[in-house]
Every structure is written in C-alpha cells, then in structure tokens.
Amino acid sequence: MQHQRSFEVIPCRNIIFGFNHIGYKTIEDYGNAGFFCFDDLGAEPMGRYYAKDCNVMGEILISRHDFFLKHKVRTHATTNLNVEELEERYGNRVRSRMRQLFNMIAFDKNTRDKRK
C-alpha cells in the first residue's frame, strides 16, 4: 500500500500578497516545510516589502530545493511558461534546481485548457 501525501494548492499571487503584508517570514513558511503545489508559477507580481523588491517565488524555490535535499519532499507547480521563460523570470540558478525539484510535463501549445 502506497502512502500518499496531500499537497496544498496555493496560488503564487497569494503568496506574494502575504509577503507584501508580513515580509520575509512568508519565504520561510513556504520554503522550509509543508507539501505544496504552487499554482500559476510565473504569473505572480514581484514582491515588495518596505520598499524593497524581492523575487519571492525564486527565493522560495531555492529554499524548497534545500528542503528537498534534506527531506526528499517534492514540490509541485503549475505554469504556462516554458523552460526558457522560467529561466528568464527566476534565473539560471533557480532553473537548474527546478530540474531536480520538478518533473516537467509539457503540453503542446494547442492543447485544450485543462481547467475547462
């Protein structure tokens, strides 16, 4: 019998709203524990706390990679971006860790929207 874990689906934009309100603790909360599926990765705005911009999801993904290495807990994400767009948005460092953190499943651009 396989053990299945329930992953909490969190819209990335909601994570940014939380960061804008309470700050860097948000990165700790999502980066260092839990079973998450980050929904619509790449569509979120830049985080801003006390007039300082932060690529919040990029920082969370770096932390999630460290968490994966220590605890073997995978992270899930949905996105409409391709790998080149992900690298442009989050940088090469994050993209290289995504290769280990995620199993990428690409759909043809003509594939019908799965939410309908």
C-alpha positions in Angstrom: 0.0 0.0 0.0 1.5 3.3 -1.0 1.4 6.3 1.3 0.0 9.4 -0.4 0.5 12.9 0.9 -1.9 15.7 0.3 -0.4 18.7 -1.3 -1.9 22.1 -0.6 -2.5 24.1 -3.8 -1.5 27.7 -3.3 -1.8 30.4 -6.0 1.6 32.1 -6.3 0.0 35.5 -6.3 -1.5 34.8 -2.9 2.0 34.0 -1.6 3.2 37.4 -2.9 0.3 39.2 -1.3 1.2 37.6 2.0 4.9 38.6 1.6 3.9 42.2 0.8 1.9 42.2 4.1 4.1 40.3 6.6 7.5 40.1 4.8 10.3 37.5 4.8 8.6 35.1 7.1 6.5 34.1 4.1 9.6 32.8 2.4 10.4 30.7 5.5 6.8 29.4 5.8 6.6 28.1 2.2 10.3 27.3 1.7 11.2 25.2 4.7 8.2 22.9 5.4 5.0 21.5 4.0 3.6 19.8 0.9 2.8 22.5 -1.7 1.7 22.8 -5.2 2.4 26.4 -6.4 -0.3 27.3 -8.8 0.4 29.6 -11.8 4.1 30.0 -11.2 5.5 32.9 -13.2 2.2 34.9 -13.3 2.7 36.4 -9.9 3.9 40.1 -9.4 7.2 41.0 -7.9 7.1 41.0 -4.1 7.7 44.3 -2.3 8.2 44.8 1.5 9.2 48.1 3.0 10.1 49.5 -0.5 12.4 46.6 -1.2 11.6 44.3 -4.2 12.0 40.6 -3.9 11.6 37.7 -6.3 9.7 35.8 -3.7 8.9 32.7 -5.6 12.5 32.4 -6.8 13.7 32.6 -3.1 11.0 30.0 -2.1 12.1 27.6 -4.8 15.7 27.8 -3.7 14.6 27.0 -0.2 12.3 24.2 -1.4 15.3 22.7 -3.2 17.3 22.7 0.0 14.3 21.2 1.8 14.1 18.5 -0.9 17.8 17.6 -0.5 17.3 17.2 3.3 13.9 15.6 3.4 13.2 14.3 -0.1 9.9 16.2 -0.2 9.0 17.2 -3.7 7.3 20.4 -4.7 4.7 20.7 -7.4 3.9 23.7 -9.6 1.7 24.6 -12.5 2.8 27.2 -15.0 2.1 28.5 -18.5 5.7 29.3 -19.0 8.2 27.2 -21.0 11.7 26.5 -19.6 13.3 29.5 -21.3 10.7 31.8 -19.8 11.1 30.3 -16.4 14.9 30.9 -16.6 14.3 34.5 -17.7 11.9 35.0 -14.8 13.8 33.3 -12.0 17.4 33.0 -13.3 19.7 30.1 -14.2 20.3 29.2 -10.6 16.7 28.5 -9.8 16.1 26.8 -13.2 18.9 24.4 -12.7 17.4 23.4 -9.3 14.0 23.0 -10.9 15.4 20.1 -13.0 15.9 18.2 -9.8 12.9 19.5 -7.8 10.2 19.1 -10.5 9.2 16.6 -13.1 8.4 18.8 -16.0 5.4 17.8 -18.1 5.0 19.9 -21.2 1.8 20.2 -23.2 1.6 21.2 -26.8 0.6 24.9 -27.2 -2.6 23.8 -29.0 -3.7 21.6 -26.1 -7.1 22.4 -24.7 -7.1 24.2 -21.3 -7.3 21.5 -18.6 -9.3 23.8 -16.3 -12.4 23.7 -18.6 
